[in-house]
Amino acid sequence: MASMKLDVEKFSGKNDFGLWKVKMKALLVHHRLASTLQPDAGAESSISREKKVEINEKAHSAIILCLGDKPLREVSKEKTVVDATFRLLMWLSS
């Protein structure tokens, strides 16, 4: 299988957040990390706690790497995908 390069432009606060969000969701789905987007993502008992932590860390890192400096400063203290996304939305609405 050929490898596919997936590139998402960093969200700077000046580009379209809606399009960035769609691209990020596609990226997380592609890497099988989209379950972290739901607040109750940890409810599945078939996945070990360690695996849940690993999945969240990978998704969180993917989002962090796709943020420009200003948005990154706003969400840098958040530890979960849901918290980082919520904080980013709050920053955008202010």
DSSP file with accessible surface (Angstrom, degrees, kcal/mol):
  #  RESIDUE AA STRUCTURE BP1 BP2  ACC     N-H-->O    O-->H-N    N-H-->O    O-->H-N    TCO  KAPPA ALPHA  PHI   PSI    X-CA   Y-CA   Z-CA
    1    1 A M              0   0  237      0, 0.0     2,-0.1     0, 0.0     0, 0.0   0.000 360.0 360.0 360.0 133.4    0.0    0.0    0.0
    2    2 A A        -     0   0   90      1,-0.1     2,-0.2     0, 0.0     0, 0.0  -0.480 360.0-116.2 -74.5 142.3    1.4    3.4   -0.9
    3    3 A S        -     0   0  122     -2,-0.1     2,-0.5     1,-0.0    -1,-0.1  -0.532  24.9-144.8 -79.9 150.0    1.8    5.9    1.9
    4    4 A M        -     0   0  124     -2,-0.2     2,-0.6     2,-0.0    -1,-0.0  -0.956   5.6-138.0-118.3 130.0   -0.3    9.0    1.8
    5    5 A K        -     0   0  170     -2,-0.5     2,-0.6     2,-0.0    -2,-0.0  -0.785  17.4-164.9 -88.7 122.6    0.9   12.4    3.1
    6    6 A L        -     0   0   62     -2,-0.6     2,-0.5     2,-0.0    -2,-0.0  -0.943   9.4-178.2-109.6 119.8   -1.7   14.2    5.0
    7    7 A D        -     0   0  130     -2,-0.6     2,-0.5     2,-0.0    -2,-0.0  -0.977   9.1-172.2-125.8 125.3   -1.0   17.8    5.5
    8    8 A V        -     0   0   17     -2,-0.5     3,-0.1    16,-0.0     2,-0.1  -0.976  28.5-121.6-117.2 124.5   -3.2   20.2    7.5
    9    9 A E        -     0   0  121     -2,-0.5    57,-0.1     1,-0.1    14,-0.0  -0.370  38.9-101.4 -60.9 138.3   -2.4   23.9    7.4
   10   10 A K        -     0   0  118     57,-0.1     2,-0.6     1,-0.1    57,-0.3  -0.371  31.7-120.5 -62.5 138.4   -1.8   25.3   10.9
   11   11 A F  B     +a   67   0A   1     55,-2.7    57,-3.4     1,-0.1    -1,-0.1  -0.734  35.7 173.1 -82.7 120.8   -4.7   27.2   12.4
   12   12 A S        -     0   0   49     -2,-0.6    58,-0.2    55,-0.2    -1,-0.1   0.564  53.5-105.5-103.8 -12.5   -3.5   30.7   13.1
   13   13 A G  S    S+     0   0   33      2,-0.1     4,-0.1    57,-0.1    -2,-0.1   0.177 113.8  71.8 101.0 -16.6   -6.7   32.4   14.1
   14   14 A K  S    S+     0   0  182      2,-0.1     2,-0.1     3,-0.0    -3,-0.1   0.693  84.6  72.0-101.5 -28.2   -6.8   34.2   10.8
   15   15 A N  S    S-     0   0   37      1,-0.1     2,-0.5    -5,-0.1    -2,-0.1  -0.343 105.4 -70.0 -83.9 173.2   -7.7   31.3    8.5
   16   16 A D     >  -     0   0   94      1,-0.2     4,-2.1    -2,-0.1     5,-0.2  -0.483  39.5-165.2 -71.1 111.4  -11.1   29.5    8.4
   17   17 A F  H  > S+     0   0   34     -2,-0.5     4,-2.8     1,-0.2     5,-0.2   0.883  86.6  57.6 -64.7 -39.3  -11.6   27.6   11.6
   18   18 A G  H  > S+     0   0   33      1,-0.2     4,-1.9     2,-0.2    -1,-0.2   0.923 110.1  42.9 -59.6 -44.8  -14.6   25.6   10.2
   19   19 A L  H  > S+     0   0  102      2,-0.2     4,-2.4     1,-0.2    -1,-0.2   0.899 113.2  52.5 -68.7 -39.4  -12.4   24.2    7.4
   20   20 A W  H  X S+     0   0   16     -4,-2.1     4,-2.7     1,-0.2    -2,-0.2   0.922 108.2  51.8 -60.8 -41.7   -9.5   23.6    9.7
   21   21 A K  H  X S+     0   0  110     -4,-2.8     4,-2.4     2,-0.2    -1,-0.2   0.911 109.1  49.6 -62.7 -41.5  -11.8   21.6   12.0
   22   22 A V  H  X S+     0   0   97     -4,-1.9     4,-2.3     1,-0.2    -1,-0.2   0.928 112.7  47.4 -63.4 -44.0  -13.1   19.5    9.1
   23   23 A K  H  X S+     0   0   96     -4,-2.4     4,-2.4     1,-0.2    -2,-0.2   0.900 111.5  50.6 -64.9 -40.2   -9.5   18.7    8.0
   24   24 A M  H  X S+     0   0    7     -4,-2.7     4,-2.7     2,-0.2     5,-0.2   0.911 109.1  50.9 -65.8 -40.0   -8.4   17.9   11.6
   25   25 A K  H  X S+     0   0  119     -4,-2.4     4,-2.7     1,-0.2     5,-0.2   0.935 110.4  49.7 -62.9 -42.5  -11.4   15.5   12.0
   26   26 A A  H  X S+     0   0   61     -4,-2.3     4,-2.7     1,-0.2    -2,-0.2   0.912 111.0  49.9 -61.7 -40.7  -10.4   13.8    8.8
   27   27 A L  H  X S+     0   0   19     -4,-2.4     4,-1.8     2,-0.2    -2,-0.2   0.932 112.2  46.7 -63.3 -44.8   -6.8   13.5   10.0
   28   28 A L  H  <>S+     0   0    1     -4,-2.7     5,-3.6     2,-0.2     6,-0.7   0.896 112.4  50.2 -66.8 -38.1   -7.9   12.0   13.3
   29   29 A V  H ><5S+     0   0   80     -4,-2.7     3,-1.9     4,-0.2    -2,-0.2   0.942 108.4  53.2 -63.2 -45.0  -10.2    9.6   11.6
   30   30 A H  H 3<5S+     0   0   93     -4,-2.7    -1,-0.2     1,-0.3    -2,-0.2   0.876 113.1  43.0 -58.4 -37.3   -7.5    8.5    9.2
   31   31 A H  T 3<5S-     0   0  102     -4,-1.8    -1,-0.3    -5,-0.2    -2,-0.2   0.260 116.3-114.7 -92.8  10.0   -5.2    7.8   12.2
   32   32 A R  T < 5S+     0   0  219     -3,-1.9    -3,-0.2    -5,-0.1    -2,-0.1   0.879  86.8 113.4  59.1  42.7   -8.0    6.1   14.1
   33   33 A L    > < +     0   0   13     -5,-3.6     3,-1.7    -8,-0.1    -4,-0.2   0.305  33.4 105.8-120.8   4.8   -8.0    8.8   16.8
   34   34 A A  G >   +     0   0   26     -6,-0.7     3,-2.2     1,-0.3     4,-0.3   0.735  62.5  76.9 -65.6 -20.6  -11.4   10.3   16.2
   35   35 A S  G >  S+     0   0   46      1,-0.3     3,-1.3    -7,-0.2    -1,-0.3   0.778  83.1  68.8 -62.2 -20.8  -13.0    8.7   19.3
   36   36 A T  G <  S+     0   0    9     -3,-1.7    46,-0.3     1,-0.3    -1,-0.3   0.614  82.5  73.7 -73.1 -10.5  -11.2   11.3   21.4
   37   37 A L  G <  S+     0   0   51     -3,-2.2    -1,-0.3    -4,-0.1    -2,-0.2   0.650  82.8  80.4 -77.3 -14.4  -13.4   14.1   19.9
   38   38 A Q  S X  S-     0   0  109     -3,-1.3     3,-1.9    -4,-0.3     4,-0.2  -0.780  79.9-135.1 -95.8 135.6  -16.3   12.9   22.1
   39   39 A P  T 3  S+     0   0  108      0, 0.0     3,-0.3     0, 0.0    -1,-0.1   0.828 108.0  45.6 -57.5 -30.5  -16.5   13.9   25.7
   40   40 A D  T >  S+     0   0  115      1,-0.2     3,-2.0     2,-0.1     4,-0.2   0.041  74.6 125.3-101.2  29.3  -17.5   10.4   26.8
   41   41 A A  G X   +     0   0   27     -3,-1.9     3,-0.7     1,-0.3    -1,-0.2   0.770  66.6  60.3 -61.2 -25.7  -14.8    8.7   24.6
   42   42 A G  G 3  S+     0   0   46     -3,-0.3    -1,-0.3     1,-0.2    -2,-0.1   0.434  77.7  92.8 -83.5   4.5  -13.3    6.9   27.6
   43   43 A A  G <   +     0   0   78     -3,-2.0     2,-0.3     2,-0.0    -1,-0.2   0.721  55.6 102.8 -73.7 -20.4  -16.5    5.0   28.3
   44   44 A E    X   -     0   0   95     -3,-0.7     3,-0.6    -4,-0.2    -3,-0.0  -0.479  53.3-166.0 -67.8 123.5  -15.6    1.9   26.1
   45   45 A S  T 3  S+     0   0  119     -2,-0.3    -1,-0.2     1,-0.2     4,-0.1   0.592  77.4  75.5 -86.6 -10.9  -14.5   -0.9   28.5
   46   46 A S  T 3  S+     0   0  105      2,-0.1     2,-0.5     0, 0.0    -1,-0.2   0.633  86.7  72.0 -76.2 -10.9  -13.0   -3.0   25.7
   47   47 A I  S <  S-     0   0   45     -3,-0.6     5,-0.0    -5,-0.1     0, 0.0  -0.886  88.2-120.1-107.4 133.0  -10.0   -0.7   25.6
   48   48 A S     >  -     0   0   61     -2,-0.5     4,-2.3     1,-0.1     5,-0.2  -0.253  22.8-114.5 -66.8 157.9   -7.4   -0.7   28.4
   49   49 A R  H  > S+     0   0  182      1,-0.2     4,-2.3     2,-0.2     5,-0.2   0.897 117.6  53.7 -59.0 -41.1   -6.8    2.5   30.3
   50   50 A E  H  > S+     0   0  141      1,-0.2     4,-2.3     2,-0.2    -1,-0.2   0.898 108.5  48.9 -61.9 -40.6   -3.2    2.6   29.0
   51   51 A K  H  > S+     0   0   91      2,-0.2     4,-2.7     1,-0.2    -1,-0.2   0.898 109.6  52.1 -67.3 -39.5   -4.5    2.4   25.4
   52   52 A K  H  X S+     0   0   61     -4,-2.3     4,-2.4     2,-0.2    -2,-0.2   0.920 110.6  48.1 -61.6 -42.7   -7.1    5.2   26.0
   53   53 A V  H  X S+     0   0   54     -4,-2.3     4,-2.6     2,-0.2    -2,-0.2   0.927 112.0  49.7 -63.4 -43.9   -4.3    7.4   27.4
   54   54 A E  H  X S+     0   0   73     -4,-2.3     4,-2.4     2,-0.2    -2,-0.2   0.925 110.9  48.9 -61.8 -44.2   -2.1    6.7   24.4
   55   55 A I  H  X S+     0   0   24     -4,-2.7     4,-2.4     1,-0.2     5,-0.2   0.927 112.6  48.1 -62.8 -44.5   -4.9    7.4   21.9
   56   56 A N  H  X S+     0   0   35     -4,-2.4     4,-2.9     1,-0.2     5,-0.2   0.918 111.0  50.7 -63.3 -41.8   -5.7   10.7   23.7
   57   57 A E  H  X S+     0   0  117     -4,-2.6     4,-2.5     2,-0.2    -1,-0.2   0.911 111.3  48.0 -63.1 -41.4   -2.0   11.7   23.7
   58   58 A K  H  X S+     0   0  109     -4,-2.4     4,-2.1     2,-0.2    -2,-0.2   0.928 115.0  44.5 -65.4 -44.5   -1.6   11.0   20.0
   59   59 A A  H  X S+     0   0    0     -4,-2.4     4,-2.2     2,-0.2    -2,-0.2   0.920 113.3  50.9 -66.4 -42.5   -4.8   13.0   19.1
   60   60 A H  H  X S+     0   0   33     -4,-2.9     4,-2.6    -5,-0.2    -2,-0.2   0.930 110.8  49.3 -60.5 -44.4   -3.8   15.8   21.4
   61   61 A S  H  X S+     0   0   64     -4,-2.5     4,-2.5    -5,-0.2    -1,-0.2   0.898 107.9  53.8 -62.8 -40.3   -0.3   16.0   19.8
   62   62 A A  H  X S+     0   0   20     -4,-2.1     4,-0.7     1,-0.2    -1,-0.2   0.921 111.5  45.2 -61.3 -42.2   -1.8   16.0   16.3
   63   63 A I  H >< S+     0   0   10     -4,-2.2     3,-1.2     1,-0.2    -2,-0.2   0.937 111.8  51.4 -67.0 -45.8   -4.0   19.0   17.2
   64   64 A I  H >< S+     0   0   38     -4,-2.6     3,-1.5     1,-0.3    -2,-0.2   0.906 107.5  53.3 -57.5 -42.8   -1.1   20.8   18.9
   65   65 A L  H 3< S+     0   0  125     -4,-2.5    -1,-0.3     1,-0.3    -2,-0.2   0.677 106.3  54.6 -68.9 -14.9    1.1   20.4   15.9
   66   66 A C  T << S+     0   0   15     -3,-1.2   -55,-2.7    -4,-0.7     2,-0.4   0.104  92.0  92.4-105.9  19.9   -1.6   21.9   13.7
   67   67 A L  B <   -a   11   0A   3     -3,-1.5   -55,-0.2   -57,-0.3   -57,-0.1  -0.922  69.7-131.0-113.6 141.8   -1.9   25.1   15.6
   68   68 A G     >  -     0   0   12    -57,-3.4     4,-2.2    -2,-0.4     5,-0.2  -0.189  41.7 -88.4 -75.1 178.5   -0.1   28.4   15.1
   69   69 A D  H  > S+     0   0  111      1,-0.2     4,-2.4     2,-0.2     5,-0.2   0.905 121.2  49.7 -61.5 -46.9    1.6   30.2   17.9
   70   70 A K  H  > S+     0   0  132      2,-0.2     4,-1.3     1,-0.2    -1,-0.2   0.959 115.9  40.4 -62.9 -52.3   -1.4   32.3   19.2
   71   71 A P  H  > S+     0   0    0      0, 0.0     4,-1.4     0, 0.0    -1,-0.2   0.897 112.9  57.4 -63.4 -34.0   -3.9   29.5   19.4
   72   72 A L  H  X S+     0   0   50     -4,-2.2     4,-1.3     1,-0.2     3,-0.4   0.910 102.3  53.9 -62.8 -40.0   -1.3   27.2   20.8
   73   73 A R  H  < S+     0   0  169     -4,-2.4     4,-0.3     1,-0.2    -1,-0.2   0.866 107.4  52.9 -59.7 -35.9   -0.6   29.6   23.7
   74   74 A E  H  < S+     0   0   63     -4,-1.3    -1,-0.2     1,-0.2    -2,-0.2   0.818 120.3  29.8 -70.0 -32.4   -4.3   29.5   24.5
   75   75 A V  H >< S+     0   0    1     -4,-1.4     3,-1.8    -3,-0.4    -1,-0.2   0.408  85.7 106.7-110.1   4.7   -4.6   25.7   24.7
   76   76 A S  T 3< S+     0   0   64     -4,-1.3    -1,-0.1     1,-0.3    -2,-0.1   0.755  80.9  49.6 -61.4 -25.5   -1.1   24.7   25.8
   77   77 A K  T 3  S+     0   0  174     -4,-0.3    -1,-0.3    -3,-0.2     2,-0.2   0.594  87.1 102.4 -89.8  -9.9   -2.2   23.8   29.4
   78   78 A E    <   -     0   0   53     -3,-1.8    -3,-0.0     1,-0.1     3,-0.0  -0.535  51.9-166.7 -76.9 139.8   -5.1   21.6   28.3
   79   79 A K        +     0   0  153     -2,-0.2     2,-0.3     5,-0.0    -1,-0.1   0.580  63.2  54.8-104.7 -14.8   -4.4   17.9   28.5
   80   80 A T  S  > S-     0   0   46      1,-0.1     4,-2.6   -20,-0.1     5,-0.2  -0.848  79.0-120.9-120.6 160.6   -7.2   16.3   26.5
   81   81 A V  H  > S+     0   0    0     -2,-0.3     4,-2.7     2,-0.2     5,-0.2   0.922 114.4  50.5 -61.8 -44.3   -8.5   16.8   23.0
   82   82 A V  H  > S+     0   0   42    -46,-0.3     4,-2.6     1,-0.2    -1,-0.2   0.935 112.6  45.8 -62.5 -45.0  -12.0   17.8   24.3
   83   83 A D  H  > S+     0   0   75      2,-0.2     4,-2.6     1,-0.2    -1,-0.2   0.912 113.8  48.7 -66.0 -41.6  -10.5   20.4   26.7
   84   84 A A  H  X S+     0   0    3     -4,-2.6     4,-2.4     2,-0.2    -2,-0.2   0.921 113.0  47.8 -64.4 -41.6   -8.2   21.8   24.1
   85   85 A T  H  X S+     0   0   43     -4,-2.7     4,-2.5    -5,-0.2    -2,-0.2   0.925 112.2  49.1 -65.2 -44.3  -11.0   22.1   21.6
   86   86 A F  H  X S+     0   0  127     -4,-2.6     4,-2.3    -5,-0.2    -2,-0.2   0.936 112.3  48.1 -60.3 -45.8  -13.3   23.7   24.1
   87   87 A R  H  X S+     0   0   87     -4,-2.6     4,-2.4     1,-0.2    -1,-0.2   0.899 110.5  52.0 -62.8 -39.4  -10.6   26.2   25.1
   88   88 A L  H  X S+     0   0    4     -4,-2.4     4,-2.4     1,-0.2    -1,-0.2   0.929 109.9  48.8 -64.1 -41.6   -9.9   27.0   21.4
   89   89 A L  H  X S+     0   0   76     -4,-2.5     4,-1.7     1,-0.2    -2,-0.2   0.895 110.7  50.6 -65.2 -39.6  -13.6   27.6   20.8
   90   90 A M  H  X S+     0   0   84     -4,-2.3     4,-0.7     2,-0.2    -1,-0.2   0.912 110.0  50.4 -64.0 -41.3  -13.8   29.9   23.9
   91   91 A W  H >< S+     0   0   54     -4,-2.4     3,-0.8     1,-0.2    -2,-0.2   0.912 109.9  50.7 -63.0 -41.1  -10.7   31.8   22.6
   92   92 A L  H 3< S+     0   0   63     -4,-2.4    -1,-0.2     1,-0.2    -2,-0.2   0.827 109.2  50.8 -66.2 -33.2  -12.3   32.3   19.2
   93   93 A S  H 3<        0   0   92     -4,-1.7    -1,-0.2    -5,-0.2    -2,-0.2   0.579 360.0 360.0 -83.7  -8.4  -15.6   33.6   20.6
   94   94 A S    <<        0   0  125     -3,-0.8    -3,-0.0    -4,-0.7    -4,-0.0  -0.329 360.0 360.0 -86.2 360.0  -13.8   36.2   22.8
